[in-house]
Amino acid sequence: MRNGWDQVEENNEHCRRELQRAVEQLGGKVDPAQLFTTAELIIQAMSGPWRYFHTPEHIFEVGKSGDAIEVIAALFHDLVYVQVDQWVSVNISRYVAPFIKESDGRLAILEQWQLPDDLMFEMVCEIFGFASGHKLQPTAGQNEFLSAAIAQSVWNMP
């Protein structure tokens, strides 16, 4: 019988394999340390105590087609789920902190003068139709936007 730690390690390993395969399929290379850290980040976020649907099992099911883009989208989708998790964990907040702020209990994209020069983040904003100063709405793409911002940020961090 497996204990909870065994399941977490099994999910981490599965995530590492899927992520590495997808990145390589797209012609990229992944540093093993970055791969380990990213997989751990994904599984930890998806294994929160209030997660009943957006779990590791769910992301593996969504990404089972094997298509690299779908796998990466599946692994990172709803990494942030504020309404369920009740917060943005410290481990994932460091990836979006350069781009967002909290004010009066709501999240917003920083003003243009406060944002780092980051083409990838700008592309994520464009995809979602958001701009600097935009106040994020829990029911209007907030979680998906933050999850995408984390996905792009993971690969840009030193």
LOLUMZA-793236 format. One record per residue (C-alpha): residue number from 1; residue in one letter; x, y, z. Coordinates in steps of 0.1 Angstrom, whole numbers, plus 5000, padded with zeros to 4 digits. Each point is the difference from the previous one (the first is absolute). Example, Ala and Ser with C-alpha at 12.3 -4.5 7.8 and 13.67 -1.06 7.14 Angstrom:
BEGIN
<rec><seq>1</seq><type>A</type><X>5123</X><Y>4955</Y><Z>5078</Z></rec>
<rec><seq>2</seq><type>S</type><X>5014</X><Y>5034</Y><Z>4993</Z></rec>
END
This chain:
BEGIN
<rec><seq>1</seq><type>M</type><X>5000</X><Y>5000</Y><Z>5000</Z></rec>
<rec><seq>2</seq><type>R</type><X>5014</X><Y>5034</Y><Z>4990</Z></rec>
<rec><seq>3</seq><type>N</type><X>5001</X><Y>5029</Y><Z>5024</Z></rec>
<rec><seq>4</seq><type>G</type><X>4994</X><Y>5036</Y><Z>4992</Z></rec>
<rec><seq>5</seq><type>W</type><X>5037</X><Y>5007</Y><Z>4995</Z></rec>
<rec><seq>6</seq><type>D</type><X>5003</X><Y>4972</Y><Z>4975</Z></rec>
<rec><seq>7</seq><type>Q</type><X>4970</X><Y>5014</Y><Z>4980</Z></rec>
<rec><seq>8</seq><type>V</type><X>5015</X><Y>5035</Y><Z>5000</Z></rec>
<rec><seq>9</seq><type>E</type><X>5034</X><Y>4987</Y><Z>4988</Z></rec>
<rec><seq>10</seq><type>E</type><X>4982</X><Y>4979</Y><Z>4973</Z></rec>
<rec><seq>11</seq><type>N</type><X>4981</X><Y>5031</Y><Z>4988</Z></rec>
<rec><seq>12</seq><type>N</type><X>5032</X><Y>5021</Y><Z>5001</Z></rec>
<rec><seq>13</seq><type>E</type><X>5018</X><Y>4974</Y><Z>4978</Z></rec>
<rec><seq>14</seq><type>H</type><X>4971</X><Y>4997</Y><Z>4976</Z></rec>
<rec><seq>15</seq><type>C</type><X>4999</X><Y>5038</Y><Z>4997</Z></rec>
<rec><seq>16</seq><type>R</type><X>5037</X><Y>5002</Y><Z>4994</Z></rec>
<rec><seq>17</seq><type>R</type><X>4998</X><Y>4973</Y><Z>4972</Z></rec>
<rec><seq>18</seq><type>E</type><X>4971</X><Y>5017</Y><Z>4983</Z></rec>
<rec><seq>19</seq><type>L</type><X>5015</X><Y>5035</Y><Z>5002</Z></rec>
<rec><seq>20</seq><type>Q</type><X>5034</X><Y>4988</Y><Z>4987</Z></rec>
<rec><seq>21</seq><type>R</type><X>4984</X><Y>4981</Y><Z>4972</Z></rec>
<rec><seq>22</seq><type>A</type><X>4978</X><Y>5030</Y><Z>4990</Z></rec>
<rec><seq>23</seq><type>V</type><X>5029</X><Y>5025</Y><Z>5001</Z></rec>
<rec><seq>24</seq><type>E</type><X>5023</X><Y>4977</Y><Z>4980</Z></rec>
<rec><seq>25</seq><type>Q</type><X>4972</X><Y>4994</Y><Z>4975</Z></rec>
<rec><seq>26</seq><type>L</type><X>4999</X><Y>5038</Y><Z>4995</Z></rec>
<rec><seq>27</seq><type>G</type><X>5038</X><Y>5000</Y><Z>4994</Z></rec>
<rec><seq>28</seq><type>G</type><X>5010</X><Y>5013</Y><Z>5034</Z></rec>
<rec><seq>29</seq><type>K</type><X>5023</X><Y>4988</Y><Z>5026</Z></rec>
<rec><seq>30</seq><type>V</type><X>4993</X><Y>5000</Y><Z>5037</Z></rec>
<rec><seq>31</seq><type>D</type><X>5025</X><Y>5003</Y><Z>5028</Z></rec>
<rec><seq>32</seq><type>P</type><X>4994</X><Y>4970</Y><Z>5024</Z></rec>
<rec><seq>33</seq><type>A</type><X>4999</X><Y>5023</Y><Z>5031</Z></rec>
<rec><seq>34</seq><type>Q</type><X>4974</X><Y>5023</Y><Z>4983</Z></rec>
<rec><seq>35</seq><type>L</type><X>4980</X><Y>4969</Y><Z>4990</Z></rec>
<rec><seq>36</seq><type>F</type><X>5000</X><Y>4987</Y><Z>5035</Z></rec>
<rec><seq>37</seq><type>T</type><X>4990</X><Y>5034</Y><Z>5015</Z></rec>
<rec><seq>38</seq><type>T</type><X>4973</X><Y>5006</Y><Z>4975</Z></rec>
<rec><seq>39</seq><type>A</type><X>4984</X><Y>4966</Y><Z>5003</Z></rec>
<rec><seq>40</seq><type>E</type><X>5001</X><Y>5003</Y><Z>5038</Z></rec>
<rec><seq>41</seq><type>L</type><X>4984</X><Y>5034</Y><Z>4998</Z></rec>
<rec><seq>42</seq><type>I</type><X>4972</X><Y>4987</Y><Z>4977</Z></rec>
<rec><seq>43</seq><type>I</type><X>4992</X><Y>4970</Y><Z>5021</Z></rec>
<rec><seq>44</seq><type>Q</type><X>5001</X><Y>5019</Y><Z>5033</Z></rec>
<rec><seq>45</seq><type>A</type><X>4975</X><Y>5026</Y><Z>4987</Z></rec>
<rec><seq>46</seq><type>M</type><X>4977</X><Y>4973</Y><Z>4986</Z></rec>
<rec><seq>47</seq><type>S</type><X>5001</X><Y>4980</Y><Z>5032</Z></rec>
<rec><seq>48</seq><type>G</type><X>4986</X><Y>5027</Y><Z>5023</Z></rec>
<rec><seq>49</seq><type>P</type><X>4977</X><Y>4989</Y><Z>5028</Z></rec>
<rec><seq>50</seq><type>W</type><X>4969</X><Y>5014</Y><Z>4983</Z></rec>
<rec><seq>51</seq><type>R</type><X>5007</X><Y>4986</Y><Z>4965</Z></rec>
<rec><seq>52</seq><type>Y</type><X>4974</X><Y>4975</Y><Z>4990</Z></rec>
<rec><seq>53</seq><type>F</type><X>4999</X><Y>5005</Y><Z>4962</Z></rec>
<rec><seq>54</seq><type>H</type><X>5031</X><Y>5018</Y><Z>4988</Z></rec>
<rec><seq>55</seq><type>T</type><X>5024</X><Y>4974</Y><Z>5014</Z></rec>
<rec><seq>56</seq><type>P</type><X>5031</X><Y>4983</Y><Z>4986</Z></rec>
<rec><seq>57</seq><type>E</type><X>4978</X><Y>4972</Y><Z>4987</Z></rec>
<rec><seq>58</seq><type>H</type><X>4979</X><Y>5025</Y><Z>4981</Z></rec>
<rec><seq>59</seq><type>I</type><X>5030</X><Y>5018</Y><Z>4984</Z></rec>
<rec><seq>60</seq><type>F</type><X>5014</X><Y>4966</Y><Z>4988</Z></rec>
<rec><seq>61</seq><type>E</type><X>4966</X><Y>4991</Y><Z>4986</Z></rec>
<rec><seq>62</seq><type>V</type><X>4996</X><Y>5033</Y><Z>4982</Z></rec>
<rec><seq>63</seq><type>G</type><X>5035</X><Y>4997</Y><Z>4985</Z></rec>
<rec><seq>64</seq><type>K</type><X>4998</X><Y>4963</Y><Z>4990</Z></rec>
<rec><seq>65</seq><type>S</type><X>4999</X><Y>5008</Y><Z>4963</Z></rec>
<rec><seq>66</seq><type>G</type><X>5037</X><Y>5003</Y><Z>5000</Z></rec>
<rec><seq>67</seq><type>D</type><X>5000</X><Y>5032</Y><Z>4979</Z></rec>
<rec><seq>68</seq><type>A</type><X>5027</X><Y>5022</Y><Z>5015</Z></rec>
<rec><seq>69</seq><type>I</type><X>4980</X><Y>5032</Y><Z>5001</Z></rec>
<rec><seq>70</seq><type>E</type><X>4970</X><Y>4982</Y><Z>5016</Z></rec>
<rec><seq>71</seq><type>V</type><X>5022</X><Y>4983</Y><Z>5025</Z></rec>
<rec><seq>72</seq><type>I</type><X>5016</X><Y>5033</Y><Z>5011</Z></rec>
<rec><seq>73</seq><type>A</type><X>4966</X><Y>5017</Y><Z>5001</Z></rec>
<rec><seq>74</seq><type>A</type><X>4986</X><Y>4972</Y><Z>5021</Z></rec>
<rec><seq>75</seq><type>L</type><X>5028</X><Y>5000</Y><Z>5025</Z></rec>
<rec><seq>76</seq><type>F</type><X>4998</X><Y>5037</Y><Z>5006</Z></rec>
<rec><seq>77</seq><type>H</type><X>4963</X><Y>5007</Y><Z>4996</Z></rec>
<rec><seq>78</seq><type>D</type><X>4983</X><Y>5011</Y><Z>5032</Z></rec>
<rec><seq>79</seq><type>L</type><X>5033</X><Y>4998</Y><Z>5019</Z></rec>
<rec><seq>80</seq><type>V</type><X>4984</X><Y>5030</Y><Z>5017</Z></rec>
<rec><seq>81</seq><type>Y</type><X>4965</X><Y>4995</Y><Z>5013</Z></rec>
<rec><seq>82</seq><type>V</type><X>4994</X><Y>5027</Y><Z>5025</Z></rec>
<rec><seq>83</seq><type>Q</type><X>4964</X><Y>4992</Y><Z>5007</Z></rec>
<rec><seq>84</seq><type>V</type><X>5008</X><Y>4964</Y><Z>5009</Z></rec>
<rec><seq>85</seq><type>D</type><X>5035</X><Y>5004</Y><Z>5016</Z></rec>
<rec><seq>86</seq><type>Q</type><X>4989</X><Y>5031</Y><Z>5019</Z></rec>
<rec><seq>87</seq><type>W</type><X>5034</X><Y>5016</Y><Z>4991</Z></rec>
<rec><seq>88</seq><type>V</type><X>5030</X><Y>5001</Y><Z>4977</Z></rec>
<rec><seq>89</seq><type>S</type><X>5027</X><Y>4979</Y><Z>5016</Z></rec>
<rec><seq>90</seq><type>V</type><X>5034</X><Y>5015</Y><Z>5007</Z></rec>
<rec><seq>91</seq><type>N</type><X>5016</X><Y>4975</Y><Z>4976</Z></rec>
<rec><seq>92</seq><type>I</type><X>4980</X><Y>5011</Y><Z>4970</Z></rec>
<rec><seq>93</seq><type>S</type><X>4996</X><Y>5037</Y><Z>5011</Z></rec>
<rec><seq>94</seq><type>R</type><X>5037</X><Y>5007</Y><Z>4994</Z></rec>
<rec><seq>95</seq><type>Y</type><X>4994</X><Y>4994</Y><Z>4963</Z></rec>
<rec><seq>96</seq><type>V</type><X>4972</X><Y>5025</Y><Z>4996</Z></rec>
<rec><seq>97</seq><type>A</type><X>5011</X><Y>5025</Y><Z>5027</Z></rec>
<rec><seq>98</seq><type>P</type><X>5020</X><Y>5021</Y><Z>4974</Z></rec>
<rec><seq>99</seq><type>F</type><X>4968</X><Y>5006</Y><Z>4980</Z></rec>
<rec><seq>100</seq><type>I</type><X>4970</X><Y>5002</Y><Z>5025</Z></rec>
<rec><seq>101</seq><type>K</type><X>4991</X><Y>5017</Y><Z>5032</Z></rec>
<rec><seq>102</seq><type>E</type><X>4973</X><Y>4995</Y><Z>5026</Z></rec>
<rec><seq>103</seq><type>S</type><X>4978</X><Y>5030</Y><Z>5009</Z></rec>
<rec><seq>104</seq><type>D</type><X>4969</X><Y>4999</Y><Z>5021</Z></rec>
<rec><seq>105</seq><type>G</type><X>4999</X><Y>4962</Y><Z>4998</Z></rec>
<rec><seq>106</seq><type>R</type><X>5001</X><Y>5000</Y><Z>4962</Z></rec>
<rec><seq>107</seq><type>L</type><X>5028</X><Y>4992</Y><Z>4976</Z></rec>
<rec><seq>108</seq><type>A</type><X>5010</X><Y>5024</Y><Z>4972</Z></rec>
<rec><seq>109</seq><type>I</type><X>5027</X><Y>5002</Y><Z>4974</Z></rec>
<rec><seq>110</seq><type>L</type><X>5026</X><Y>5026</Y><Z>5009</Z></rec>
<rec><seq>111</seq><type>E</type><X>5001</X><Y>5034</Y><Z>4983</Z></rec>
<rec><seq>112</seq><type>Q</type><X>5022</X><Y>5001</Y><Z>4969</Z></rec>
<rec><seq>113</seq><type>W</type><X>5027</X><Y>5020</Y><Z>5017</Z></rec>
<rec><seq>114</seq><type>Q</type><X>5002</X><Y>4973</Y><Z>5027</Z></rec>
<rec><seq>115</seq><type>L</type><X>5002</X><Y>4970</Y><Z>4977</Z></rec>
<rec><seq>116</seq><type>P</type><X>5033</X><Y>4984</Y><Z>4989</Z></rec>
<rec><seq>117</seq><type>D</type><X>5008</X><Y>5000</Y><Z>4964</Z></rec>
<rec><seq>118</seq><type>D</type><X>4988</X><Y>4965</Y><Z>4992</Z></rec>
<rec><seq>119</seq><type>L</type><X>4988</X><Y>4991</Y><Z>4965</Z></rec>
<rec><seq>120</seq><type>M</type><X>4986</X><Y>4966</Y><Z>5011</Z></rec>
<rec><seq>121</seq><type>F</type><X>4979</X><Y>5016</Y><Z>5027</Z></rec>
<rec><seq>122</seq><type>E</type><X>4988</X><Y>5026</Y><Z>4975</Z></rec>
<rec><seq>123</seq><type>M</type><X>4989</X><Y>4971</Y><Z>4977</Z></rec>
<rec><seq>124</seq><type>V</type><X>4981</X><Y>4983</Y><Z>5028</Z></rec>
<rec><seq>125</seq><type>C</type><X>4982</X><Y>5033</Y><Z>5007</Z></rec>
<rec><seq>126</seq><type>E</type><X>4991</X><Y>5003</Y><Z>4963</Z></rec>
<rec><seq>127</seq><type>I</type><X>4987</X><Y>4965</Y><Z>4998</Z></rec>
<rec><seq>128</seq><type>F</type><X>4976</X><Y>5008</Y><Z>5029</Z></rec>
<rec><seq>129</seq><type>G</type><X>4992</X><Y>5035</Y><Z>4988</Z></rec>
<rec><seq>130</seq><type>F</type><X>5015</X><Y>5015</Y><Z>5032</Z></rec>
<rec><seq>131</seq><type>A</type><X>5022</X><Y>5030</Y><Z>5004</Z></rec>
<rec><seq>132</seq><type>S</type><X>5020</X><Y>5018</Y><Z>5027</Z></rec>
<rec><seq>133</seq><type>G</type><X>4977</X><Y>5012</Y><Z>5028</Z></rec>
<rec><seq>134</seq><type>H</type><X>4973</X><Y>4973</Y><Z>4992</Z></rec>
<rec><seq>135</seq><type>K</type><X>4981</X><Y>4988</Y><Z>5030</Z></rec>
<rec><seq>136</seq><type>L</type><X>4997</X><Y>4963</Y><Z>5000</Z></rec>
<rec><seq>137</seq><type>Q</type><X>4967</X><Y>4984</Y><Z>5005</Z></rec>
<rec><seq>138</seq><type>P</type><X>4997</X><Y>4965</Y><Z>5016</Z></rec>
<rec><seq>139</seq><type>T</type><X>4972</X><Y>4991</Y><Z>4975</Z></rec>
<rec><seq>140</seq><type>A</type><X>5016</X><Y>5016</Y><Z>4969</Z></rec>
<rec><seq>141</seq><type>G</type><X>5033</X><Y>4982</Y><Z>4994</Z></rec>
<rec><seq>142</seq><type>Q</type><X>5019</X><Y>5010</Y><Z>5031</Z></rec>
<rec><seq>143</seq><type>N</type><X>5012</X><Y>4964</Y><Z>5008</Z></rec>
<rec><seq>144</seq><type>E</type><X>5007</X><Y>4991</Y><Z>4964</Z></rec>
<rec><seq>145</seq><type>F</type><X>5019</X><Y>5032</Y><Z>4994</Z></rec>
<rec><seq>146</seq><type>L</type><X>5021</X><Y>4996</Y><Z>5032</Z></rec>
<rec><seq>147</seq><type>S</type><X>5007</X><Y>4964</Y><Z>4991</Z></rec>
<rec><seq>148</seq><type>A</type><X>5012</X><Y>5010</Y><Z>4965</Z></rec>
<rec><seq>149</seq><type>A</type><X>5021</X><Y>5027</Y><Z>5015</Z></rec>
<rec><seq>150</seq><type>I</type><X>5016</X><Y>4974</Y><Z>5023</Z></rec>
<rec><seq>151</seq><type>A</type><X>5007</X><Y>4977</Y><Z>4970</Z></rec>
<rec><seq>152</seq><type>Q</type><X>5018</X><Y>5027</Y><Z>4981</Z></rec>
<rec><seq>153</seq><type>S</type><X>5018</X><Y>5012</Y><Z>5031</Z></rec>
<rec><seq>154</seq><type>V</type><X>5013</X><Y>4966</Y><Z>5010</Z></rec>
<rec><seq>155</seq><type>W</type><X>5021</X><Y>4999</Y><Z>4969</Z></rec>
<rec><seq>156</seq><type>N</type><X>5013</X><Y>5036</Y><Z>5003</Z></rec>
<rec><seq>157</seq><type>M</type><X>5012</X><Y>4998</Y><Z>5036</Z></rec>
<rec><seq>158</seq><type>P</type><X>5037</X><Y>4997</Y><Z>5007</Z></rec>
END
